[in-house]
Amino acid sequence: MAQGSGGDRRERLVALLAAGIAAVLLVSSVTWFASDQAGVGVAQLFLGAVLAGVAAFLYRRATRG
């Protein structure tokens, strides 16, 4: 297995962090809908989706050979 540069490793870790935050946002948005605050829930879903997209982009870029 070839050793990547430090930047690739850092980018991969940032991507995984963003994916984790996105997962928490997406899963916890249900509580906002349950408490009749749908606007906050929609905003949280949107932000979670954006972060998931950023995470996917960064991870794909870091692991590209």
N, CA and C of each residue as an Amber inpcrd file, in Angstrom:
protein
   195
   0.8420000  -1.1760000   0.0000000   0.0000000   0.0000000   0.0000000
   0.8890000   1.2400000   0.0000000   0.6710000   2.1020000  -0.9600000
   1.5070000   3.2950000  -1.0900000   1.1310000   4.3200000  -0.0330000
   2.1280000   4.9610000   0.4770000   1.9300000   5.9870000   1.4950000
   1.5450000   7.2930000   0.8070000   0.4100000   7.8930000   1.1840000
  -0.0130000   9.1620000   0.6110000   0.6860000  10.3060000   1.3210000
   0.5250000  11.4770000   0.7820000   1.1280000  12.6460000   1.4260000
   0.3400000  13.0020000   2.6810000   0.9250000  13.8270000   3.5170000
   0.2500000  14.2520000   4.7350000  -1.0340000  15.0000000   4.4450000
  -1.0510000  15.7310000   3.3270000  -2.2560000  16.4630000   2.9360000
  -3.4040000  15.5320000   2.6030000  -3.1030000  14.4120000   1.9310000
  -4.1410000  13.4310000   1.6090000  -4.7420000  12.8390000   2.8790000
  -3.8830000  12.5280000   3.8240000  -4.3620000  11.9470000   5.0860000
  -5.2230000  12.9530000   5.8420000  -4.7710000  14.1880000   5.8830000
  -5.5310000  15.2450000   6.5730000  -6.8740000  15.4670000   5.8820000
  -6.8620000  15.4870000   4.5610000  -8.0990000  15.6890000   3.8150000
  -9.0800000  14.5470000   4.0650000  -8.5570000  13.3270000   4.1320000
  -9.4040000  12.1620000   4.4020000 -10.0000000  12.2530000   5.8060000
  -9.1970000  12.6880000   6.7850000  -9.7020000  12.8270000   8.1540000
 -10.7570000  13.9250000   8.2560000 -10.5450000  15.0370000   7.5570000
 -11.5410000  16.1120000   7.5460000 -12.8340000  15.6110000   6.8960000
 -12.7020000  14.8250000   5.8400000 -13.8820000  14.2640000   5.1820000
 -14.6480000  13.3510000   6.1270000 -13.9370000  12.5260000   6.8740000
 -14.6060000  11.6330000   7.8190000 -15.2580000  12.4120000   8.9620000
 -14.6240000  13.4790000   9.4140000 -15.2180000  14.3350000  10.4440000
 -16.5050000  14.9820000   9.9190000 -16.4410000  15.5130000   8.7080000
 -17.6330000  16.1350000   8.1120000 -18.7470000  15.1120000   7.9310000
 -18.3950000  13.8830000   7.5520000 -19.4010000  12.8300000   7.3910000
 -20.0400000  12.4900000   8.7360000 -19.2420000  12.4510000   9.7860000
 -19.7830000  12.1750000  11.1120000 -20.7300000  13.2660000  11.5790000
 -20.3470000  14.5170000  11.3590000 -21.2120000  15.6350000  11.7470000
 -22.5020000  15.6050000  10.9220000 -22.3710000  15.2960000   9.6350000
 -23.5560000  15.2140000   8.7740000 -24.4980000  14.1170000   9.2590000
 -23.9480000  12.9750000   9.6560000 -24.7800000  11.8720000  10.1430000
 -25.5350000  12.2770000  11.4070000 -24.8510000  12.9490000  12.3130000
 -25.5050000  13.3960000  13.5480000 -26.6220000  14.3930000  13.2270000
 -26.3430000  15.3310000  12.3230000 -27.3680000  16.3100000  11.9500000
 -28.5800000  15.6370000  11.3070000 -28.3290000  14.6940000  10.4150000
 -29.4320000  14.0350000   9.7150000 -30.2730000  13.1850000  10.6660000
 -29.6200000  12.4720000  11.5680000 -30.3560000  11.6060000  12.4920000
 -31.1100000  12.4260000  13.5360000 -30.4860000  13.4870000  14.0400000
 -31.1190000  14.2540000  15.1120000 -32.1700000  15.2330000  14.6050000
 -32.2680000  15.4320000  13.3050000 -33.2750000  16.3610000  12.7840000
 -34.6920000  15.8670000  13.0650000 -34.8430000  14.5780000  13.2760000
 -36.1610000  14.0130000  13.5590000 -36.7590000  14.6420000  14.8180000
 -35.9310000  14.9520000  15.7890000 -36.4460000  15.5210000  17.0430000
 -37.0700000  16.8960000  16.8200000 -36.5550000  17.6550000  15.8540000
 -37.1420000  18.9690000  15.5830000 -38.5260000  18.8240000  14.9630000
 -38.6890000  17.8380000  14.0880000 -40.0050000  17.6120000  13.4920000
 -40.9890000  17.1250000  14.5510000 -40.5230000  16.3100000  15.4700000
 -41.3920000  15.7910000  16.5210000 -41.8300000  16.8830000  17.4980000
 -41.0190000  17.9300000  17.6450000 -41.3630000  19.0110000  18.5730000
 -42.0170000  20.1950000  17.8520000 -42.5820000  19.9460000  16.6900000
 -43.3040000  20.9640000  15.9130000 -42.4550000  22.1760000  15.5480000
 -41.1920000  21.9540000  15.2900000 -40.3150000  23.0230000  14.8020000
 -39.7190000  22.5610000  13.4700000 -40.5930000  22.4210000  12.4860000
 -40.2160000  21.8630000  11.1960000 -39.1850000  22.7240000  10.4740000
 -39.2140000  24.0340000  10.6780000 -38.2460000  24.9120000  10.0050000
 -36.8240000  24.5800000  10.4010000 -36.6230000  24.3470000  11.6930000
 -35.2890000  23.9870000  12.1690000 -34.9060000  22.6130000  11.6310000
 -35.8670000  21.6970000  11.5950000 -35.6030000  20.3620000  11.0700000
 -35.2000000  20.3820000   9.6030000 -35.8800000  21.1970000   8.8150000
 -35.5540000  21.3170000   7.3890000 -34.1690000  21.9230000   7.2100000
 -33.8660000  22.9620000   7.9920000 -32.5400000  23.5850000   7.9050000
 -31.4470000  22.5950000   8.2880000 -31.7200000  21.7920000   9.3030000
 -30.7380000  20.8080000   9.7480000 -30.5510000  19.7140000   8.6910000
 -31.6350000  19.2920000   8.0630000 -31.5200000  18.3150000   6.9730000
 -30.7070000  18.8740000   5.8150000 -30.9630000  20.1300000   5.4700000
 -30.2330000  20.7650000   4.3740000 -28.7430000  20.8410000   4.6910000
 -28.4160000  21.3170000   5.8930000 -27.0100000  21.4200000   6.2800000
 -26.3470000  20.0490000   6.3280000 -27.0520000  19.0440000   6.8130000
 -26.5180000  17.6870000   6.8490000 -26.2370000  17.1530000   5.4440000
 -27.1430000  17.4360000   4.5190000 -26.9480000  16.9860000   3.1380000
 -25.7620000  17.6920000   2.4870000 -25.6230000  18.9850000   2.7460000
 -24.4900000  19.7330000   2.1960000 -23.1750000  19.1890000   2.7570000
 -23.1290000  18.9670000   4.0660000 -21.9110000  18.4210000   4.6790000
 -21.6000000  17.0210000   4.1640000 -22.6210000  16.2130000   3.9400000
 -22.4020000  14.8770000   3.3950000 -21.8080000  14.9650000   1.9850000
 -22.2840000  15.9140000   1.1920000 -21.7300000  16.1130000  -0.1420000
 -20.2840000  16.5760000  -0.1050000 -19.9910000  17.5050000   0.7870000
 -18.6130000  17.9800000   0.9430000 -17.7090000  16.8410000   1.3960000
 -18.1980000  16.0440000   2.3340000 -17.4170000  14.9090000   2.8270000
 -17.1330000  13.9100000   1.7090000 -18.1340000  13.6180000   0.9050000
 -17.9430000  12.6840000  -0.2060000 -16.9240000  13.2230000  -1.2080000
 -17.0230000  14.5190000  -1.5120000 -16.0850000  15.1350000  -2.4480000
 -14.6530000  15.0700000  -1.9120000 -14.4730000  15.4570000  -0.6590000
 -13.1290000  15.4530000  -0.0690000 -12.5550000  14.0480000   0.0310000
 -13.3830000  13.0990000   0.4310000 -12.8960000  11.7250000   0.5790000
 -12.4970000  11.1470000  -0.7800000 -13.3250000  11.3960000  -1.7880000
 -13.0230000  10.8950000  -3.1360000 -11.7260000  11.5350000  -3.6540000
 -11.5750000  12.8220000  -3.4010000 -10.3660000  13.5270000  -3.8510000
  -9.1180000  13.0260000  -3.1310000  -9.2500000  12.7130000  -1.8380000
  -8.0970000  12.2600000  -1.0480000  -7.6910000  10.8420000  -1.4040000
  -8.6460000  10.0150000  -1.7960000  -8.3260000   8.6040000  -2.0670000
  -8.0670000   8.3320000  -3.5440000  -8.2000000   9.3590000  -4.3760000
  -7.9480000   9.1710000  -5.8060000  -6.4680000   8.8450000  -6.0220000
  -6.2130000   7.8510000  -6.7930000  -4.8250000   7.4100000  -7.0000000
  -4.2830000   7.8720000  -8.2540000
